[in-house]
Amino acid sequence: MMMLYILVGLVTMALGLMASAYVKSRFHHYSRIPGSSGYTGAQAAAEILRRNGITEVTIHEHQGFLGDHYDPLHRRLVLSPDVYHGTSLAALGVAAHEAGHAIQHKKAYAPLHLRMAAVGATNFANQIVTWLPLLGIGSGLMSGQVGLGIMAAGWGVIMLFNLITLPVEYDASRRAKEMLAKLGFVRTQEEGAGVAAVLNAAALTYVAAFVTSLLYLLLFLLPLLLGGRSRD
């Protein structure tokens, strides 16, 4: 069983590293290709928000690489310097994607609200799956059915959160591509393909997170199911 744990750990680690490396390579490549519109990411995001009647969301710059996100609690877009000031296809795509989340929020997009509601439970589940194995090493808890059940429940919550995240992210990218083309920030088919390449690469990180959580759920759930059958 220990070898199976190690194998799943290695597979999921490799999956995450490959997805992250691919995102960085696509971002670096398209960050060197300027958009013909000349708009920065911050300017494009501001115009997208304005055209959608969103006036309460503010745009902020933060130091860091690829830490761009939409903060629904404080209603703000947080953009890294390369995206905030950049005029590249990568900057336009990422900024528009985050603006897409703000549009989702305004339109009460159901998966986004489900994800927002599940944040607290997911954070708690992350604490469980992080610390319970460490505690189980000394206490022997992880060798019992209770420990397996708790771990399966924790990873189940995380898996569901990651599953809900997929349509949220893909829909935000869809909105981003549509708005960039509609407002003239992306003017050619080649520019559209560049933006799509960046956003599609970023989406793979969420797919990798879902697959990882699903594998860990199965890792702890299957012994419970198979053990239950063997006793019948």
KAWO-V605823 format. One record per backbone hydrogen bond with DSSP energy under -0.5 kcal/mol. CO is the residue of the C=O (numbers start at 1). NH is the residue of the N-H. Records with the same first field share a line. If there is no record, write none. Layout:
CO->NH + NH
This chain:
1->5
2->6
3->7
4->8
5->9
6->10
7->11
8->12
9->13
10->14
11->15
12->16
13->17
14->18
15->19
16->20
17->21
18->22
19->23
20->24
21->25
22->26
23->27
24->28
25->29
26->30
27->31
29->32
30->33 + 89 + 90
32->34
33->89
35->38
40->44
41->45
42->46
43->47
44->48
45->49
46->50
47->51
48->52
49->54
50->53
53->55
58->77
60->79
62->81
64->66
69->71 + 78
70->72
71->75 + 76
75->58
76->71 + 78
77->60 + 79
78->69
79->62
80->83 + 84
81->85 + 86
83->41
84->42
86->41
87->35
88->92
89->93
90->94
91->95
92->96
93->97
94->98
95->99
96->100
97->101
98->102
99->103
100->104
101->105
102->106
103->107
104->109
105->108
109->112 + 113
110->114
111->115
112->116
113->117
114->118
115->119
116->119
118->122
119->123
120->124
121->125
122->126
123->127
124->128
125->129
126->130
127->131
128->132
131->135
132->136
133->137
134->138
135->138 + 139
136->140
140->143
141->144 + 147
144->148
145->149
146->150
147->151
148->152
149->153
150->154
151->155
152->156
153->157
154->158
155->159
156->160
157->161
158->162
159->163
160->164
161->165
162->166
163->167
164->168
165->169
166->170
167->171
168->172
169->173
170->174
171->175
172->176
173->177
174->178
175->179
176->180
177->181
178->182
179->183
180->185 + 186
181->184
185->37 + 187
188->192
189->193
190->194
191->195
192->196
193->197
194->198
195->199
196->200
197->201
198->202
199->203
200->204
201->204 + 205
202->205 + 206
203->206 + 207
204->208
205->209
206->210
207->211
208->212
209->213
210->214
211->215
212->216
213->217
214->218
215->219
216->220
217->221
218->222
220->224
221->225
222->226
223->227
224->228
225->229
226->230
227->231
229->232
